[in-house]
């Protein structure tokens, strides 16, 4: 065994021992191409780290990394990926998948992800992947959905840009039929030039939400600009029949230059079995929002649809439109 191999084994053993003692590993990764990214200033690669059983994984990125294969972050208590700035640090994927599955706490800060397919998923139990936090992240140029969340319980996204993703900037799917409540918070974000064919059956060029659970959505100081879809150029939302509780609030947001066949700026649809949806207990509010030069065949700014046989009571829409 040569000295280089021996040193590598010693490094890996030291990392494993540290994990058993504290349950947390902190590493910094610098390099040009994964999986051969140097971590902690030694010869351990990012691929080596992901194949271990660290429950808490903290990774600082100090370069733009070209991803040459899929990266799987699986079954962790906590994963933190952080850079110094989204312009300098992050992943360049060439269409590869970055997959976060059954992560109890996920934080992404000060990084960019370009041409990546990002999936954050928990199959049934919302206790996993229960908290996701993004701050100062750029999700750009995905040949599909920029980032997709499936059955994630609490999502908070701040000061993040979703730009030029071909199908949608962000998608949220809540198909977990349970008494659990789910929440999405967007603050000071930008969704620009996402989506493509307005004649398609795609929902939400900027944001696509499909909900079959109790749900709250709070969006503040966020811009939806020049996004495209068949249904909801800026945002497309489907509330399915298992959604009995909705708190849906937008404040100081701007919808401009979005295009769709149905609902250029916004499309909301209630589908499924006949239910009584009562707006005295469930709210959909757009306060101090601007709607500028959105276009659609059915509803240039907003379209709200209910299937035949479904009943909506105490229903009011009072948006403010410009031009």
ABEGO torsion letter per residue (X at the ends): XBAAAAAAAAAAAAAAAAAAAAGBBBBBBBEABOAABBBGGBABBAAAAAABABABBBBBBABBBBBABBBBBBGBABBBBBBABAAABEBBAGGBBBBBBGBABBBBBGBBBBGBBBBBBBAABAABGABBBBBGBBBBGBBEBABBBBGBABBBBBGBBBBGBAABABBBBBABBBABBBBBBBBGBBBBGBEBBAABABBGAABBBBBBBBBBBBBBGBBBBGBBBABGAABBBBBBAABABBBBBBBGBBBBGBBBABGAABBBBBBEBBBBBBAAABBBBBBGBBBBGBBBABGAABBBBBBBGBBBBGBBBBBBBBX
